[in-house]
Every structure is written in structure tokens, then in C-alpha cells.
């Protein structure tokens, strides 16, 4: 009799464990595209807008997996089209940046705010322009997106299009009433051009246009690599430099400890190798202006990264001083997040989890009072680096990649004007390789997030099973064992 009851209980437990509609978590079902499990969640009234441990909504999980059918089911089931993830990014912005036109249209049809902003005040339109998603740009504008809304750094969609050399988006935005930016954004290569920025309009008049590099070649990376192959040894040289990027990629992918100073060194090391290659090619072509531009860029980068390194070290010192003064955790190291990872500071003295906020005062190198003012590029980069967290470096990656594209793109313009064809193609090859590495880094982040999610689910399941097992064991022991033996167990 007891055996029959035990087998029956086991069968019930197995059925519950294998029944996806009853046990599969909402976000797992959304990521896997399990429509049956999602329908079960909808029927029992699960909160479809809740965020998982990684700040993902079910809608975002479906978008990350490119499942518009799942998005439709969730929206029809009551999911909020204006839900934001843990980083404050609206669902519409996520879909716009990924170029998911069908999802964008579904969200808008369900009442998504076309001008909703994220924590940096960026809109879906600005994100679509930045990621060169022209069909999405047009869909958002047709739905009423304000073409002149600026983010927290003062960048409008047109300013972003011009900075990214996205001529198609710039022309379209102008036709839709976008105002010309009056000040060059902080990502410009030239520190002496932070004054009036008057772009040549379609109807003449005004100052001459500020030179802009053409990065349209990034839209067809295969064509770029074919041009690289036509120069014989250049392909092997670029491949060798790209192969050395493994250190930089590992530094980006690392999410379990604060490794920003290491990341900074690896980024500059990789950039230095690329610039050495480009300078060698330009020297071989006797492209004097291009060589001069490369040397000037190297000098600016060296100065900027010196300032960035100082800022990160000062932030860490401030965090440690704050811990010491509060009497909590001085010298304490955490086993989580890797060997030697300093425990996250807890303080209410105007600091975030990793040190001073980006607006905190920071002394310049050596404390010299008459140093020239820091250029806007460095100021913007320092702000972004100080705000970056180990488990979410996506914003930092965007800022660094955009600046690299702009700076290398301007060198490419000079090489093109000087008719240094091999150097221009080499720069194109470097940028395509960088673009592919960024995609790989983002993919690794997603794989890591999914792995941690599955690990958490297995841990929760094992904990639940152990709890049920202990409960059954205790019941059996209390029923069958003599009182004296039970008593000894609790002594």
C-alpha cells in the first residue's frame, strides 16, 4: 500500500515537473518561444510585465530571441507595450535598435509611446538612427516621433545621423523638419572644431560644410573584405591584428568583477596595434597627410586614456576610503565575482556601487591649477566609463565603438582625399573587423545571461525538490521509527 502511494506521488511530481504550462517560468517560455506555456501564464493571470533577475521583461526576452509571434501573444494577453527593462529602456526602443520593424508596428498598435525615453533620455527614433535601421526610422516618424527630441547629452536624431555619417537618415530627417544641430557633439575627432556647426543645407547659403567621413561601406562588409583581398598581403596582416583582439574581447565579456582598468588597457593596446598597421601601410604609400593624421590621433588617444585611467583609479580610491570611513567592509574581499574582487561598497555619500558618480569632482593629474580645460570628448568618455558596471557594459561598448568609428572614419576621409587607396581599404577592413567583434561580444553577453538564468532555474528546482524530499523523509521517519531513535536524531 505504501509503495503504491509512493509511486503515485512520484508520478504526480514527474507530471508537474514535465508539464511546461505549469512549471516553465514566464521569461524562459518567452525566450524559448513556448506558446503553450505562455498561454498558461496568461490564463492564470501571471504578471506579464515583471522583470527577471537580469532586468528583462518577457517582451524583451522574445525580442532578443527574434520571436515576433511571442511578442504578439504577450501583447494580446495584456503585456504593457510601454514596459521598460531594468536599464530603463522601453520595449519600443529595444525593438527599434534591433531593427525589428514588425515588432515596432505591433507595439505602436498597442499604444506604445513613440517618444518614450530611456534613462539617458534617448528615444526609439534616436536608437534606430544610431543603429542605421532606416525602415524603423521611417515607421517611427510616420507614427508621430518627434524628430527634434534630444538625449541627455544634447544629441538629436539628426546630430547622431550626421556624426555617424548616415546620409540617408540625415536627408530623411531634414525632410521631416529636423533642425540643424548648432554645436558639434562630444564625439568629434577635432578638438578645435567645437564651435558653430553649420551643415551645408540643400538650398545653399551658410558656411562651408564640416568635413564628414563616409562610413556607408560598413553596410556591406563582404564588399569591404573583397577589396582587402585584392591587395594581397593586406588581408593576412589585418587577420593577424584581429587575432590579437582576444584579450580585448575577454575583457569586454567579463561580467563577474570590476575590470574597467584592465579593459581600458586592452582597448588601447588593440587600438595601438591597428594604428601601427595603418601607419605602416600609409607610410608605404607615401601618404604624408594620412600619416600626420594617424600620429595626431595617437597623441590625442594617449592623452585621453591617461585621463581615463586617472579617473578610474581615483574612483576606486574614493570607494575604498568611503568603506574605511564608514567602518563597514574595510579590506573585505568577496569570493563572488572572481578571486580578488573587491566587495561592492555600500555608502550614502554621493557614490554609486563602484565609486563616485560621474558628476563628482575629480582632481586632474598632479593637481596643477593652470592645466588647460579638458576637451569634451574626454569629459564624455570619463562620464561613461565611471557609470559603467561590471554586469552591464553595453552603454560603454556603444560609446567606445561610436568614438572609434568616428575617429577612424575621419582618418579614412583624409586617406581617400590623398588617394591612398590601400590605406583607405585597410581602415575599412579594421572597422569591419571591429563591427564583427562587437556583434560577437554582444552574443557572448546574451549566452552568459541565458546560462545564468538556466543555472538559477535549476538551483530553484533542486531546492524545491530537496524541500519536498526532506518533508517526505521526515514524515516517514516519524511514522516508522521508534520514539527513542527519533529522540536521538535531535540531540
N, C-alpha and C positions, 0 to 999 in steps of 0.2 A: 504493500500500500504506500509506504513512504517513498519507495523507488519510483512508483508511478507518479506521485505528486511532484517529486524532484524533476522527473523528465518533463512533466507538463510545464513546470515553472521555467525550465531551461528552454523549452520550445517557445514560450511566450517572450522570454528575454531575447532569444535569437530573432524572432519575428520583429520585435520592436527595434532591435539593433539594425536589421537589414531593411526595414521599411523607410525609404528615403523621404516619403512625405511626412513622416512623423519625427524623424531624428536628424535629418540633414539641416544644418544651420542655414539661415537665410542667405548670408553672404557667400557661403560655399556653393549653395544652389545657384545663386546668381552668376557666380564666376564659372561654374561648370555648365550652365545653361540647362539645368534640370527643371523643366517647366512644370512637371508633376509636383515636385517638392515645393516650388514657389506657389503653385495654385493652392496647395495645402496650407501654406503660411497665410495666404490671402484669406482663405475661408475661415481660419481660426482667429483672424484679427491680429496677426503679428504686426508690430510697428515696422513698416517698410522703410522708414526714414532713419532708423537707428544706425549708428556708426559702429564698426568693429574695432578691434584693438589697434588697428593701424590707421584709423580715421577714415575708412572707406564706407561709403553708403552702398546699398545694394545696387543702385543705379550706376555708380562709378565702377563697381565690380563688373557689371555687364558691359560697360563701355570699354574697360581695359581688355575684356575678352572679345571685343568686337561682335557683340550679340544684340543687334537691334530688336530681334524678336523678344528677347528677355526684357529689354527696356520697355517695349510696348506692353508686355504683360504686367510689368510693375506699375507703369503709369495708369493703365486701365484698372488695375487693382487698388489704386488710391495713393501711390507714391507721389510725394511732393515734387513737382517739376523744378522747384526753386531750392531743393535741398543742397546744402554745402558740405564739403568734406571736412576733415579735421584741420586742414590748412586754410579753411575759409574760402575754398574755390567752389563757385556754383557749378551745378551739373552742366549747365549750358556752356560754360567756359571750358570745362573738360572736353565735351564733345566737339566744341569749335576748334580747340587746339589740335585735336586728333584728326580733324577733317572728316568727321562722321556727319555728313550732310543729312542723311535720313534721320538720325537721332536728333540733330538740331531742330529739324522740322517738327518732329514729334513733341519735343519739349516745348517749343513755341506754341504748338496747337493746344497743349495742356496748360498754358498760362505762364510759362517761364518768363521772367522779367528780362527783356532783351538787353537792358542796361545795368543788370546786376553786377556788383563789383566784388572782387576778392579782397584780401587783407592789404594788398598793395594798390587798391582802387582801380585795378585793371579790369576791363570789361571783356566779354567774349569776343567782341569785334577786334579789340587790340590783340588778343591772343591769336585770333585767326590770321590777322595781318602778319604778326611776328612769325608764325609757322607757315606762311605762304599758302594758306588754304583759300584760294580765290573764290571757288563756288560758295563756300561758307560765308566769306566776307559779303558777297552779294546777297545771300539769303538773309543775313542779319540786318543789313541796311534796308532791304525791302520790308523787313518786319518792324522797322522803326528805330534801329540802333542809332544813337547819337554819334555822328562821325567826329565830333569835336571833344568828346569827353577825354580828359587826361588822367593818367595814373598819378600816384603819389610823388613821382619824380618829375611831373610836368610833361610827360610824353603823350602826345595824341596819336591816334592810329596813323595819320599822315606822317608825323615825325618818325614813327617806327618804320613805316614803309620806306621813307627816304633814307634812313640810316641803314636799313637792310638792303638798299638798292633794289627794292621790289617795285619796278617801274609800272607794272600792270596795276597793282593795288593803288599806287600813288595816283595814277591817272584816273582810276575809277573813283577814288575818294574825292579828288578835286571836282569831278563832275557832279558829285553828290553834295557839294557845298562845304567840303573840309577847308578849314582856314590854314594858310601857310604858317608853319612854325617860325617864330621870330627869334629863337635862340637855339643854337646848336646843342643837342643833347650831350650828356656827360660821357657818351661812349665814343666821341670823336677822336680821331688819331692825332689831330693837330692842336696843340695846346695854345697856340697863338690865334686860333680862329673862333674862340668863344665870345663872339660879339654878334653883330647882326647877321642873321642867316636868311638871305633873300634868295629863294629858289626861282629860277627863270620860269615864268608862267607861260601859258600858251599864247598870250596876247602881247608879247614884247614889253619893253619898258622895264625899269628897275635895274638893279645891279647885276653883274655877271653871276652866273650860277656857281656855287661852290662845287668843285670837282667831286664827283661821286664814283666809286668803283662799281663795276658791273659784276654782280655775283650770280647772274642768271644761269651760268654754266652749272651751278650746283643742282639745278633741276634735272639734269641729265648726266649723272655720274659715269655711266657707261661710256658716253661720248668722250668725257674727260680722260678716262683710263685708256681709251683707244689712242688719243693724242699723245699721252705719256709713252705708250708702247712704240709710237713712231719715232721716238728719239733714242731708241736702243738702250744703252746703259742706264738711262734715267729711271726706267721702271724698277730695275734692281736696286738702285740707290734709294728710291723712295720706299721700297718694300723693306729694306734694311732699317731705315729710320722708323718706319711704322712698327716694325717688330720690337723695337726698343721701348715702345709705349706701354708694355705690360705693367711696369712699375706704376705709371700714372693711372692706368685703368684699375689696378688693385687698390690704389689709394682712394679713388672715387667710390668704388664698390663697397669698401669697408664702412660698416654702419654700427659697429658694436663699441666703438670708443672714439674719443675726440682726437682725430688725427689731422686737423687742419694745417698745422705747421709742416707735417710730413707731406701732405697733399700739395701745399704751396711749393715746396722744393721740387717735388716730382713734376709738377706742371711746368715750372720754369726750366727744369732740366730737359724735358721733352721739347719745349719750345726752342731752347738753345740749340739742340741737335738739328731741328728743322731749319732754323735760321742759318746755321753753319753750312748746311747743304745748299740752301738757296743762294747764299753769298758766293759759294764756290761756283755754282752754275752762272750767276751773273758776272762774276769776275772772268770766267772763261769766255763769255760773250762780249766782254769789254763794255758792259753796260754801266757806265760810271754813275749815272743818276740813280739807278736802281741800287747799286752797292751803297751809295750815300744814304738812301732811304732806309736800307736794312741796318746800317750802322746807327742811324738816328733812332730807329725803333728799338734796337737792342739797348741803347743808352736809356731811353725812356722806361723800358721794361725793368731794367736793373734798378733804377731809382724807385719805381713804383713798388716793386716786390720787396725792396728794403723797407719801405714804409709799411707795407702789409705785414711783414714779419715782425716789425716793432709793435704794431697794433695787436697782433695775436699774442705775443709774449707778454705785453702789458696787461691784456685781458686775463691771461692765466695767472699772472702775479696778483692782480686785484682779487680774483676769485679765491686764491689761497690766503691772502691777507684777510679777506672777509670771513673765511672759515675760522681762521685763528682768532680773530677778534670776537666772534660770536661764541667761541668755546665749543662749537659743535663740529666734530669731524676733522680736527687738525691732524694732518699726516695720515688720514684714514684712506685706505685704498680699497677699492671694490673688486671682488672677484668676478663680478659680472661685467661683461663688456671687454674681456681680454685681460691678460696679465699686465699689471702696472697701470690699469685705467684708474684715473683719479675719480673718487666718488663725486657725484654731482653735488655742487654746493647748494645749500638752502639758505637764502638770505632775503631780507626785505629792504636792502639798502640801494635800490635802484639798479639791480643787476638781474640778468636773466640766468638761465640754468648753467650757462657756460662763461659767465663773467659780466663785465659792464655792458650795458645796452649800447647800441650803435651811436646814440647821441651823447654818451658820456664823454667828459673831457679826457683828452689823451695827450700827454706831453710829446713833443717832437724829439727826434734823436738829439741827444746831447743837451737838450733844454736851451738851445741858443735862441735868444729873443728876436733876432733880426733875420730869421730864416724867411725865404720867400714863401708866399702863401701856397698851400697845397693845391695842385690842379684838380679840376672837377672829376676827371677820370679816376684819380686815386681816391678822392673822397668817396665817390660812389662805390668803388670796389671795396674799400675798407668797411663801409657800412654793410655791404652784402656779406662779406666774409665774417664779420663779427656776429651777424644774426644767424649764420648757418648752424645747424645742429647735426650731430653725427648720424641720426637716423632719417634725416631729410635734407639732402644736399641738392635737391632738384633746382631750387631757385638759384643757388650758387653756380651750378653747372650751366644754367641758361645764361647768367650774366657773364661768366668767363668765356663761354663759347661765342656769345654775341660780340664781345670785345675782340676776341681773336679773329673772328671773321672780318670785322671792320678794319682792323689794323693790317692784316694780311691782304685784304681786298684793296686797300689803298696802295700798298706796295705793288700789287698786281696791276693797278692802273698805271703806275709810273713805268713799270716794265713794258706794258703794252704801248704806251706813248713813245718809249725809247726803242720800240721794235725789237726787244729782247724776247724773242718768241719762245725759246726753250725755258727761260726763267719764268715767263708767264704761265707756261704749261706746268712747270714744276710747282708753282704756287697753287694752281688749280688742283693738282694731284694731292698736295698736302691738305688742302681744305676738304677734298672729298674723303680722304682717309680719316680726317678728324670727324667729319659728319658720320661716317660709319662707326667709329669708335663710340661716339655719343649714343648712337642707337643701341650698341651692344651694352653699354653701361646701364642705360635705362631698362633694357631687357633683363639684365642681371638683378637690378633692384626689384623688378616685378617677380622674378623667380624666387628671390630671397623672401619677399613678403608672403608669397604663396606658401613657401616651405615653412615659415614660422607659423602661418595660420594653420596649416595641417598639423604641425607639431603641437600647437595649443589644443586643437580639437582632439588629438589622440590622448594628450595628457588629461583633458577633461573627461574623456570617455573612460580611461583607465581608473581615474579617481572615482568616478561614479560606480564602476564595476566592483572596485575594491570595497567601496562602502556597502554595496548590496551584498557582497560576499561575506564581509565581516558580520553584517546583520544576520544572515542566514546561519553562519557558523555559530554565532553566539546563541541563537535560538535553539539550534540543535544541541549545543553543549549543555545549555541549561535544562533541556528536556531529558537528555540521556545520561548525563554524568552524575555520579553521586555528589551529595552536598559537600562532603569532606574534600573531594578533589576540586570542586568549584571554588571552595574557600581558599585552597592553597594557591589557585591561579591569581588571586587578587591581593595576596600578602606582600 
